[in-house]
């Protein structure tokens, strides 16, 4: 009897251990490498794009090595946004996802898709501000993402990785934004070593292109579910992967997927695909020169600009350039497609399209800069230092979320660069 009780007790303990491991395993399964912050006290090692006047020898150069002219207004906005995001990057690398400047509180919610996108936008900001605080914050955010959320698998002879936060679904868009952040920083800093992560995430994205070109939006769960955001993000990531690695298969996957979505979004209405998908087609047009890409970009851009608030209307001047009666920071997502289409029109010499889009994108940029809290605006809040540079949901809804800042700074950086150099991209 004593022996039977002992065996029963052992069995109970083993079951308890098994249950415990099952519950906590997602937090301890193999993650990405741990990367240390590489200290630097000057900017000599970085490969910044050149500031100057466009010249013929740089025709067709893409981001990372082009030439642009600084615009003080845009650059000041990027600097303030970079300062805001740097201040709201914790020592762990996680962001303050939301900040309520009225109550001076940080809610506990989080979103890994927006973390990845914000890390990407911070790498963009650093490229132009050259501020080492922005660099440090970007590396912290990227390294947290790698260490805490990347998971690896062996697929044949290759290694595949995806980004997954706790018990959430593995959204392919997160991995796309994550690899864009890694590439954006790697193009500027020759001393970071994210090659393993870039290759493994690239393997996932390449495999997510189905035989018919449709992009699989989730990995391991909900694999048949569609999402308007993730195809555009994934195709832009494939474009960046091709440019960064030179691997032809990424271009092939991009072309196959774009050819599917040219038909899928053929009406050209504004959807969540538009901001990322337009830039993906801008890259693809550089390589493939398919007129259907330009046509869809143009249709989507025209749809995006419909209903924009204009200065001849009887509205609050602060609302000019946005959309709706209480225009929001999401105006950045709405105008990003027209900004990329504007550049494509400049590159191919379509002056009619350029003039059609230029006024709307400039107004949208001014709206976003007016929406951003500057030093004077911040004085109305309990903690001005924590507020400066943040971009709220709207002039009436004052909470700041990281993706409000993320989308806005990417648009402002593009406006600064695209308008000053015809062939930068």
C-alpha positions in Angstrom: 0.0 0.0 0.0 2.8 2.4 0.9 4.5 1.7 -2.5 1.2 2.3 -4.3 0.7 5.6 -2.6 4.2 6.7 -3.4 3.7 5.9 -7.1 0.4 7.8 -7.1 2.1 10.8 -5.5 4.8 10.7 -8.2 2.2 10.5 -10.9 0.3 13.5 -9.5 3.6 15.5 -9.3 4.5 14.6 -12.9 1.0 15.7 -14.1 1.4 18.9 -12.2 4.8 19.6 -13.8 3.4 18.8 -17.3 0.5 21.2 -16.8 2.9 23.9 -15.5 5.3 23.5 -18.4 2.4 23.6 -20.9 1.2 26.9 -19.4 4.5 28.6 -19.1 6.3 27.1 -22.2 5.3 30.0 -24.5 7.3 32.3 -22.4 10.5 30.1 -22.4 10.6 28.5 -25.8 13.7 29.3 -27.9 13.9 32.9 -28.7 16.2 35.0 -30.8 19.8 35.9 -30.0 20.5 38.4 -27.4 22.1 41.5 -28.9 24.0 44.0 -26.9 23.8 47.7 -27.5 27.0 48.7 -29.3 28.1 51.9 -27.6 29.2 54.8 -29.7 30.0 58.4 -28.9 30.0 59.9 -32.3 28.4 59.3 -35.7 31.5 58.4 -37.7 30.7 54.8 -38.2 27.2 55.3 -39.7 26.5 55.3 -43.4 24.0 58.2 -43.6 22.4 59.3 -46.8 24.2 62.3 -48.2 22.8 65.8 -47.6 23.2 68.0 -50.6 22.0 68.8 -54.1 20.8 66.0 -56.4 23.2 65.1 -59.1 23.0 62.9 -62.2 25.3 60.2 -60.8 22.7 59.4 -58.2 19.8 58.7 -60.6 17.6 55.9 -59.4 19.4 55.4 -56.1 17.1 53.9 -53.3 16.9 54.8 -49.6 20.1 54.4 -47.6 22.5 55.9 -50.1 20.6 58.7 -51.9 20.9 62.4 -51.7 18.3 64.7 -50.1 17.9 68.3 -49.0 17.1 69.0 -45.4 13.9 70.9 -44.7 14.0 72.6 -41.3 10.3 72.2 -40.6 10.1 68.5 -41.4 13.4 67.8 -39.7 12.4 69.6 -36.5 9.2 67.5 -36.4 11.3 64.3 -36.9 13.6 65.4 -34.1 10.8 66.0 -31.6 9.1 62.7 -32.5 12.4 60.9 -32.1 12.9 62.6 -28.7 9.3 61.6 -27.7 9.8 57.9 -28.7 13.3 57.8 -27.1 11.9 59.1 -23.8 9.1 56.6 -23.9 11.4 53.6 -24.6 11.9 51.7 -21.4 15.3 50.3 -20.4 14.0 46.9 -21.4 13.3 48.1 -24.9 9.5 48.0 -24.6 7.7 51.3 -25.4 5.1 53.2 -23.4 2.5 52.0 -25.8 0.0 54.7 -24.9 0.5 57.9 -22.9 -2.3 60.1 -21.6 -0.7 63.6 -21.2 -3.8 65.0 -19.5 -3.7 62.5 -16.6 0.1 61.8 -17.0 -0.5 58.0 -17.0 0.7 55.1 -19.1 -1.9 52.3 -19.6 -0.7 48.7 -19.5 -1.9 47.6 -22.9 0.5 46.5 -25.6 0.6 45.7 -29.3 3.5 43.9 -30.9 2.6 44.8 -34.5 2.9 48.5 -33.5 6.1 47.9 -31.6 7.7 46.5 -34.7 6.4 49.3 -36.9 7.5 51.9 -34.4 11.0 50.4 -34.2 11.1 50.7 -38.0 10.0 54.4 -37.9 12.7 55.1 -35.3 15.4 53.7 -37.6 14.0 56.1 -40.3 14.1 59.0 -37.8 17.7 58.3 -36.8 18.8 58.2 -40.4 17.9 61.9 -40.7 18.3 63.3 -37.2 21.6 61.5 -36.6 20.8 61.8 -32.9 22.5 59.1 -30.9 19.7 59.0 -28.3 17.4 58.0 -31.2 19.9 55.3 -32.2 20.1 53.9 -28.7 16.3 53.8 -28.4 16.0 52.1 -31.7 18.5 49.4 -30.8 16.8 48.8 -27.5 13.4 48.3 -29.1 14.8 46.0 -31.8 16.8 43.9 -29.4 13.8 43.5 -27.1 11.7 42.3 -30.1 14.4 39.8 -31.1 15.0 38.4 -27.7 11.4 38.3 -26.4 9.2 37.6 -29.4 11.2 35.9 -32.2 10.8 32.1 -32.5 12.8 29.8 -34.8 12.1 26.6 -36.7 14.1 24.4 -39.1 12.5 24.0 -42.5 14.6 21.6 -44.5 18.0 23.1 -44.8 16.8 26.6 -44.0 15.9 28.4 -40.8 12.6 30.2 -40.5 11.6 32.7 -37.8 8.4 34.6 -36.9 7.4 37.2 -34.3 4.8 36.2 -31.8 4.0 37.9 -28.5 2.8 35.8 -25.6 -0.4 33.9 -26.6 -1.4 36.1 -29.5 -1.6 34.8 -33.1 1.6 35.0 -35.2 0.6 37.8 -37.5 2.7 37.8 -40.7 2.5 41.6 -40.8 4.5 41.8 -37.5 7.3 39.8 -39.0 7.3 42.0 -42.1 7.6 45.2 -40.0 10.2 43.6 -37.8 12.5 42.7 -40.7 12.0 46.2 -42.2 13.2 47.6 -38.9 16.3 45.4 -39.0 17.1 46.3 -42.6 16.5 50.0 -42.0 19.0 50.1 -39.2 21.5 47.7 -40.8 21.7 49.9 -43.9 22.9 52.8 -41.7 25.0 51.0 -39.1 27.6 48.6 -40.4 28.4 47.2 -36.9 25.0 45.7 -36.1 24.7 42.1 -36.9 21.1 41.1 -37.7 21.9 38.8 -40.6 20.5 35.6 -38.9 17.2 37.4 -38.1 16.8 39.0 -41.5 17.4 35.7 -43.3 15.0 33.7 -41.1 12.2 36.3 -41.2 12.8 36.5 -44.9 12.3 32.8 -45.2 8.9 33.1 -43.5 7.8 35.9 -45.7 8.9 34.2 -48.9 7.0 31.1 -47.9 3.8 33.1 -47.1 3.3 33.8 -50.8 0.8 31.2 -51.9 1.0 29.6 -55.4 -1.7 32.0 -56.7 0.2 35.0 -55.2 -2.1 35.6 -52.3 -0.3 36.4 -49.1 -1.0 34.2 -46.1 -1.7 36.6 -43.2 -1.2 34.4 -40.2 1.2 31.6 -39.3 0.2 28.4 -37.6 -3.3 29.7 -36.6 -6.0 31.3 -38.7 -4.0 30.5 -41.8 -7.1 31.0 -44.1 -8.0 34.4 -42.6 -7.5 37.5 -44.6 -6.4 40.9 -43.3 -6.1 44.1 -45.4 -3.0 45.3 -43.6 -0.6 42.4 -43.8 -0.3 41.8 -47.5 0.9 45.3 -48.1 3.4 45.1 -45.2 4.6 41.7 -46.3 5.2 42.8 -49.9 7.0 45.9 -48.9 9.2 43.7 -46.7 9.9 41.4 -49.7 10.9 44.5 -51.6 13.3 45.6 -48.9 14.7 42.1 -48.5 15.4 42.0 -52.3 17.2 45.4 -52.2 19.2 44.5 -49.1 20.2 40.9 -49.9 20.0 40.8 -53.7 18.3 37.4 -53.5 16.2 37.0 -56.7 13.6 34.9 -55.0 12.3 37.8 -53.0 11.7 39.8 -56.2 9.9 36.8 -57.7 7.7 36.4 -54.6 7.0 40.1 -54.7 6.0 40.1 -58.3 3.8 37.0 -57.9 2.0 38.6 -54.9 1.6 42.0 -56.5 0.1 40.5 -59.6 -2.5 38.9 -57.5 -3.3 42.0 -55.5 -3.5 44.3 -58.6 -6.6 42.4 -59.4 -7.8 41.9 -55.8 -7.7 45.7 -55.1 -8.3 46.6 -58.7 -11.0 49.2 -58.0 -8.3 51.3 -56.3 -10.3 52.4 -53.3 -8.5 53.3 -50.1 -8.0 50.3 -47.9 -5.5 49.3 -45.2 -3.5 47.8 -48.0 -2.8 51.2 -49.6 -0.1 52.7 -47.5 2.3 49.7 -47.5 1.2 48.3 -50.9 1.8 51.5 -52.7 5.4 51.7 -51.5 5.9 48.0 -52.4 4.7 48.8 -56.0 7.1 51.8 -56.1 10.0 49.4 -55.5 8.6 46.8 -57.9 8.1 49.4 -60.6 11.8 50.3 -60.4 12.6 46.7 -61.3 9.7 45.5 -63.4 8.2 48.7 -65.0 4.7 47.1 -65.1 2.2 49.8 -66.1 -0.5 48.1 -64.0 1.4 49.0 -60.9 1.4 52.6 -61.7 -2.3 52.5 -62.7 -3.3 51.0 -59.3 -1.1 53.4 -57.4 -2.7 56.3 -59.2 -6.3 55.0 -58.6 -5.6 54.4 -54.9 -3.9 57.9 -54.5 -6.9 59.6 -56.0 -9.3 57.7 -53.7 -7.1 58.6 -50.7 -7.3 62.3 -51.4 -11.1 62.4 -51.8 -12.7 64.4 -49.1 -9.6 66.0 -47.8 -10.3 69.3 -45.9 -9.3 72.3 -47.9 -8.4 75.8 -46.8 -11.2 77.4 -48.9 -13.8 75.6 -46.8 -15.4 77.1 -43.7 -13.5 75.0 -41.2 -11.0 75.3 -38.4 -7.6 76.1 -40.0 -6.0 73.3 -37.9 -8.3 70.8 -39.7 -7.0 71.7 -43.2 -5.1 68.8 -44.7 -6.9 66.1 -42.6 -10.1 64.3 -43.2 -13.4 64.6 -41.4 -14.8 67.0 -38.8 -12.3 65.9 -36.2 -9.3 64.8 -38.4 -7.1 62.3 -36.7 -3.5 61.2 -36.9 -4.6 58.3 -39.1 -4.5 60.9 -41.8 -0.9 59.9 -42.1 -1.9 56.4 -43.2 -4.3 57.9 -45.7 -1.7 60.2 -47.4 1.2 57.8 -47.4 0.0 56.1 -50.7 -0.3 59.5 -52.5 3.2 60.5 -51.2 4.7 57.4 -52.8 2.7 57.7 -55.9 3.8 61.3 -56.2 7.4 60.2 -56.2 6.8 57.5 -58.8 5.1 60.2 -61.0 8.2 62.4 -60.6 10.5 59.6 -61.6 8.7 58.8 -64.8 8.1 62.4 -65.7 4.3 62.4 -65.4 3.9 66.1 -64.6 0.1 66.0 -64.7 0.1 63.4 -61.9 2.7 65.3 -59.9 0.6 68.5 -59.9 -2.6 66.5 -59.2 -1.1 65.1 -56.0 1.4 67.7 -54.7 -1.0 70.2 -53.0 -2.9 67.4 -51.1 0.2 65.8 -49.7 1.8 69.1 -48.6 -1.4 70.0 -46.8 -1.5 66.6 -45.1 2.1 67.1 -43.9 1.2 70.5 -42.5 -1.8 69.0 -40.7 0.4 66.4 -39.1 3.0 68.9 -38.0 0.3 71.1 -36.5 -1.2 68.1 -34.7 2.1 67.3 -33.1 2.7 68.7 -29.6 5.6 71.2 -29.7 7.2 72.8 -26.7 4.5 75.5 -26.4 1.6 73.0 -26.7 3.1 70.8 -24.0 3.0 73.5 -21.4 -0.7 72.9 -20.9 -0.1 69.3 -19.5 1.2 68.1 -16.1 4.5 66.7 -17.6 5.5 68.8 -20.6 8.8 66.9 -21.1 6.9 63.6 -21.6 4.5 65.2 -24.0 6.7 67.1 -26.5 6.9 65.5 -29.9 4.0 63.2 -29.3 1.2 63.1 -31.8 -2.3 62.6 -30.3 -5.3 60.9 -32.0 -6.7 64.3 -32.8 -6.9 67.9 -31.5 -9.8 66.8 -29.3 -8.6 63.3 -28.3 -5.3 64.0 -26.7 -4.0 60.5 -25.9 -0.8 59.6 -27.7 -0.2 56.1 -29.1 3.1 55.0 -30.6 1.6 54.2 -34.0 0.2 57.8 -34.2 3.9 58.9 -34.1 5.1 56.0 -36.3 2.9 56.7 -39.3 3.3 60.4 -39.1 7.1 60.5 -39.0 7.4 58.1 -41.9 5.2 60.4 -44.0 7.1 63.5 -43.0 10.5 61.9 -43.7 9.2 60.9 -47.2 7.9 64.5 -47.8 11.3 65.9 -46.9 13.3 63.5 -49.1 10.9 63.0 -52.0 10.2 66.6 -52.7 13.9 67.7 -52.6 15.3 65.1 -54.9 13.5 63.9 -58.0 15.2 60.5 -58.2 16.1 59.8 -54.6 14.0 56.6 -54.5 
